[in-house]
């Protein structure tokens, strides 16, 4: 809803600006929960930042897909083979975002995101046989979210399949071992 309001407000401000019409320096947006007054230039900046963030996320997910089918090798950091955190750190580093080397350390980065608020570019964390139940031992990158059923697809370095896509929830291994998610991409990185 917020994206639609921001997009509509940007269009309205653009029309006013292009037609040399006069508008007040404040814009009031009425929602079901509250009324928010926003400066139009701040609104345009927010829309521009969101577009830049979306572009960065697309570059990350596109770059990650170039490695589909590469082998999983524990401790490998690419580009011929990867382990899970070697893959995520390699992909993000390509876009200038430094992540720690291990999945456990990557879990300490960014902002915690609830399962229902995941978006492409977020990192998902799971336990693994090596890490033990309830401890981070695997990481993946969200590449798409289906808003109809809140399912998603992530890309990761799977010990059995190498770099591959995985649906989530899967009703199996990944659903049972999911620990949480982090957002390491924010608008400050692209401003």
BAKOL-104472 format. One record per atom (N, C-alpha, C, O): residue in one letter; y, x, z. Coordinates in pm, whole numbers, plus 50000, padded with zeros to 5 digits. Example, Ala and Ser with C-alpha at 12.3 -4.5 7.8 and 13.67 -1.06 7.14 Angstrom:
REM residues 2
A494315131950780/A495505123050780/A496705132050780/A496685142450846/S497755128550708/S498945136750714/S500035129050787/S501145134150804/
This chain:
REM residues 191
X498815008250000/X500005000050000/X501265008750000/X502215006149926/X501255019250085/X502435028050094/X502705034749960/X503865036149921/X501645039049887/X501835045349757/X502495035649659/X503385039549583/X502055022949662/X502635013049571/X504105010649602/X504915009449511/X504455010049731/X505845008049770/X506685020049727/X507785018249673/X506175032249749/X506905044249708/X507115044549558/X508195047949511/X506085041149482/X506185041249336/X507185030849288/X508015033649201/X507125018849345/X508045008249307/X509485012049342/X510395009949263/X509685017649460/X511025021849501/X511565032649408/X512745032549373/X510725041949368/X511155052549277/X511585046749143/X512565051249084/X510855036849095/X511215030348968/X512555023248981/X513405024348894/X512735015949090/X513985008649111/X515165018349119/X516205015949057/X515015029049192/X516095038949205/X516385045349070/X517545047549037/X515365048248992/X515545054048859/X516315044548769/X517215048848696/X515975031748773/X516685021748689/X518145021048729/X519025021148643/X518425020448861/X519805020048906/X520565032548862/X521705031548815/X519945044048876/X520595056648842/X520835057548691/X521925061548649/X519865053848611/X519965054848465/X521005045148410/X521645048048309/X521165033648474/X522095023748421/X523465024448487/X524315015848464/X523685034648569/X524965036748639/X525375024848724/X526565022448745/X524395017448774/X524685006448865/X524945012349004/X524495023349036/X525645004849083/X525935009449218/X524825004649312/X524364993249304/X524425013449399/X523445009349501/X523835015549633/X524485026049638/X523435009049738/X523765014349870/X522885026449897/X521795027449841/X523335035549983/X522565047750008/X521325045450095/X520625054950127/X521055033050133/X519875030050213/X519035019550140/X519575010750072/X517745020550155/X516805011150096/X515945005850209/X515375013650285/X515854992850221/X515054986850327/X513744981950268/X513734973850175/X512644986750323/X511314982950277/X510704974050385/X510544978350499/X510364961850349/X509774952550446/X508264952250425/X507784950150314/X507544954350532/X506094953650529/X505614943550630/X506424936950695/X504324942350642/X503774932650736/X503894937550880/X503854929450973/X504034950550899/X504054955951034/X505464959351083/X505774957351200/X506314964350994/X507644968351040/X508614968850923/X508234967250807/X509874971150956/X510904972950855/X511374987350864/X511694992250972/X511414994050749/X511785008050748/X512945010050652/X512885005650537/X514005016650698/X515145019750614/X515025034350571/X514825043350653/X515135036450440/X514895049650384/X516035053450293/X516555045050218/X516425065850297/X517415071250205/X516725072950069/X515665079050063/X517305067649960/X516645068449828/X516315082649784/X515265084849722/X517175092349813/X516875106049770/X515675111549848/X514865119049793/X515555107749976/X514375111850053/X513125105449997/X512055111549993/X513265093049954/X512135085949894/X511695092649765/X510505094449742/X512645096249681/X512305103149556/X511645116549585/X510705120449516/X512145123749685/X511525136549723/X510095134449770/X509215142349738/X509865123749847/X508505120849896/X507575117749780/X506425122049779/X508065110149682/X507255106949565/X506945119649485/X505825121449440/X507945128349469/X507735140949396/X506735149849470/X505875155949407/X506855150749602/X505915158749681/X504505153349668/X503545161049657/X504365140349671/X503035134349658/X502435137449521/X501235140049510/X503245137149417/X502755140449283/X502315154949276/X501295158049214/X503085164049338/X502705178249340/X501405180249417/X500555188249376/X501265173149528/X500035174149607/X498845169149527/X497785175349526/X499025157749458/X497945152449374/X497545162349265/X496365163949234/X498545169149208/X498275179049104/X497485190949161/X496555195749096/X497845195549280/X497125206449345/X495675202349372/X494755210149346/X495475190449422/X494125185549450/X493305185049322/X492135188949321/X493905180249215/X493185179649086/X492805193649037/X491705195548986/X493695203349053/X493375217049013/X492215222549096/X491335229449043/X492205219549225/X491125224249313/X489795218149272/X488805225349257/X489745205049254/X488485198449221/X488005202249081/X486805203549058/X488925204048988/X488545208448852/X487965222548856/X486955225348791/X488615231448930/X488135245148940/X486755245449006/X485875252748961/X486565237749111/X485275237249180/X484155233049085/X483045238449092/X484435223648997/X483405218548906/X482935229048805/X481855227548748/X483715239348782/X483325249848687/X482125257848736/X481515265248658/X481785256348863/X480685264148921/X479405255948940/X478435260749000/X479395243848889/X478195235448901/X476975243048850/X477005249148743/X475895242648927/X474645249248889/X474505263548937/X473415269148929/X475595269548986/X475465283349038/X474545283349159/X474465273449232/X473875294449179/X472885295649287/X473515296249425/X474625301149442/X472765290949522/X473105292649663/X472455305449712/X471255307549694/X473255314049773/X472745326149839/X473485327249971/X474715328049972/X472755327450081/X473385328150212/X474245340650221/X473785351650191/X475515338950262/X476455350050276/X477225353450149/X478115361950153/X476895346950037/X477555350149909/X478915343249899/X479075331749941/X479865350349842/X481225345249830/X481685343649685/X482875341849659/X480745344249589/X481035341549450/X481445353849371/X481535364849426/X481675351949245/X481585339349172/X480205336249112/X480005325349060/X479245345649119/X477925343049059/X477055334449149/X476235326749099/X477215335749279/X476475327649375/X477335325649499/X478265333349524/X477005315349577/X477815311749694/X476935306449806/X475825301549783/X477445307649928/X476965298850033/X478055288250049/X479075288749979/X477875278550138/X478795267150142/X480245271150171/X481155266950100/X480465279250274/X481835283050309/X482395293750216/X483605294650196/X481505301650158/X481935311150056/X482495303649935/X483475307949873/X481865292449903/X482315284149791/X483675277749822/X484595278749741/X483805271149937/X485065264549967/X486215274549977/X487305271949927/X485975285850041/X487065295750053/X487435301549917/X488605304349891/X486445303549829/X486705308849695/X487535298949613/X488505302749547/X487155286249618/X487855275849541/X489295274349589/X490225273949508/X489495273349719/X490845271449771/X491705283949751/X492905282849723/X491115295649763/X491875308049744/X492425308749601/X493505314249579/X491685303349505/X492145303149366/X493485295849352/X494235298549258/X493775286749444/X495035279449441/X496005284149551/X496965277249583/X495735295949607/X496645301849704/X496495296949847/X497375299149930/X495385290149877/X495155285050012/X494055293350076/X492905293050032/X494405300550179/X493445309150249/X492675301150353/X493285294550438/X491365301650348/X490505295550448/X489675306650514/X489345316550449/X489355304950642/X488465314750706/X487115315150635/X486795306150557/X486335325150661/X485085327450590/X483955317650625/X483175313950536/X483845313350749/X482695305150788/X483055290350800/X484215286850822/X482055281750784/X482295267350798/X482795263850937/X483665255250952/X482275270451038/X482705267751175/X484185271051193/X484905263751261/X484635282051135/X486045285751143/X486915276651056/X488045273451094/X486405272550941/X487155263350856/X487395250150926/X488405243450904/X486445246351013/X486575233751087/X487745234051186/X488185223551231/X488245245851218/X489385246951309/X490715245851235/X491775245651298/X490685245151103/X491895244951021/X492335230650991/X491525221350997/X493595228950958/X494105216250908/X494165205151010/X494105207251131/X494265193050955/X494445180851035/X493155172751029/X492565171150921/X492715167751141/X491525159251145/X491795146351068/X492855140351082/X490815142250986/X490945130250905/X489765121150936/X488625125550942/X490055108350957/X488965098950983/X488185096450854/X488705098150744/X486965092450869/X486075089850755/X486705079750658/X486555081150536/X487395069750711/X487985059350626/X489235063950553/X489685057050461/X489815075250591/X491045080250527/X490825092450439/X491795098650396/X489585095850410/X489315107550327/X489895105950187/X489935094950133/X490345117050130/X490825117349992/X490265129949928/X489765138949996/X490365130649796/X489935142649724/X490685154649781/X491855153649816/X489975166049790/X490555178249843/X490305180349991/X490495191450041/X489875169950062/X489555171550204/X488225178850219/X487375178550130/X488065185250333/X486805192150364/X485975183550458/X486495178050555/X484685182350428/X483735175050513/X482815185150578/X482435195150517/X482455182550702/X481635191850778/X480375185050831/X480385173350869/X479295192850831/X477975187850870/X477295198250958/X477615210150954/X476345193551036/X475475203151106/X474395207351005/X474235201150900/X473675217751039/X472625222750950/X471455227751034/X471605229551155/X470305229950972/X469185235451049/X469535248751115/X469085251551226/X470335256851047/X470705269851100/X471685268751217/X471605276451313/X472615259051210/X473645257851315/X473155250151437/X473625252351548/X472225241151416/X471755232651524/X472475219351526/X473595218251475/X471865209451584/X472405195951588/X473755195551660/X473905201051768/X474715189051596/X476035187351656/X476975199151641/X478115198451685/X476515209951579/X477375221651557/X477615223451408/X476695222051327/X478855226451371/X479195228151230/X478385239551170/X478315250551225/X477785236551054/X477015246750984/X477075245050834/X476465252850761/X477805234850786/X477885232550642/X479235225950611/X479755218150691/X479805229350494/X481095223850453/X481045220250305/X480335226550227/X481795209750268/X481865204850130/X483285200350100/X484085198050191/X483605198949971/X484935194449927/X484805180549867/X484005178349777/X485595171049917/X485625157549859/X486255158449720/X487325164249704/X485575152649619/X486145152649484/X486615138949439/X487495137949354/X486035128249494/X486495114849459/X486095104949568/X485115106849639/X486905094349579/X486645083749675/X486655070549600/X487555067849521/X485655062249625/X485585049049566/X486175039249667/X485555036349769/X487385033949640/X488025025149737/X487315011649754/X487505004849855/X486495007749657/X485804994849666/X484814994449781/X484724984449852/X484055005249798/X483045005249905/X483215017150001/X482365019450087/X484325024649985/X484625036150070/X483545046850064/X483375054550159/X482815047249954/X481865058249934/X482625069649867/X483745067849820/X482015081249862/X482695092449800/X481675101949740/X480465100749761/X482195111449665/X481395122249610/X482005135249657/X483225137049655/X481145144549700/X481635157749735/X480875168249656/X479785165749605/X481475180049646/X480845191549580/X480635202049687/X481475204149774/X479485208749678/X479155218649781/X478105228349730/X477515226349624/X477895238849806/X476825248349777/X475625244149861/X475545247049981/X474705237249796/X473495232349862/X472425243249860/X472225249749758/X471755245249972/X470725255749977/X469565252549883/X468845261649842/X469365239849848/X468265236249759/X468685234449613/X467875236549522/X469945230749588/X470375227649451/X471505236549400/X471915235049285/X472005245549481/X473145253549439/X474405245049440/X474505235349515/X475375248749357/X476615241049351/X476295227849282/X475875227549166/X476515216949355/X476145203649304/X477015192949368/X477675195049470/X476985181249305/X477665169549359/X476695161949450/X475475162449430/X477255155049548/X476455146949640/X477235134149671/X478425134649701/X476555122749664/X477165110049704/X477115109049856/X476205114449920/X478105102049914/X478155100050058/X478775086450087/X479785083150025/X478235078550175/X477045081550254/X475785080950166/X475725073750067/X474815088750207/X473575089450129/X472415082450199/X471315081650145/X472665077250320/X471605070650393/X470505080150437/X469435075850479/X470785092950427/X469775102950458/X470375114850531/X471115113350628/X470035126550482/X470385139150549/X471865140150583/X472235142450698/X472735138550482/X474165140850505/X474775130150595/X475655133250675/X474325117950583/X474815107450673/X474435110450818/X475245108350908/X473245115450839/X472785118550976/X473445131051034/X473555132251156/X473885140250949/X474415153050997/X475935154350986/X476485165051014/X476605143550945/X478065143950931/X478715146151068/X478375139451165/X479675155551074/X480385158451199/X481845153751193/X482345147851288/X482515156451082/X483925152751071/X484555158550946/X483875164650864/X485865156550933/X486575161050813/X487945166450850/X488515162850953/X488445175250765/X489775181150785/X490545180750654/X489985181950545/X491855179050668/X492765179850553/X493525192850564/X494325194750655/X493265201850470/X493945214850473/X495045215750368/X495765225750362/X495185205250287/X496245204750186/X497315195250237/X497025183650266/X498535200050247/X499655191150283/X500835193850192/X500835203650117/X501835185150200/X502965186350108/X503785199050130/X504495203350039/X503685205250248/X504415217750272/X503905228950182/X504645238450153/X502655227950137/X502055238450053/X502575237949910/X502475247849838/X503115226549870/X503505224949730/X505005222649714/X505495221249602/X505735222349824/X507175219549815/X507935230949755/X509155230249741/
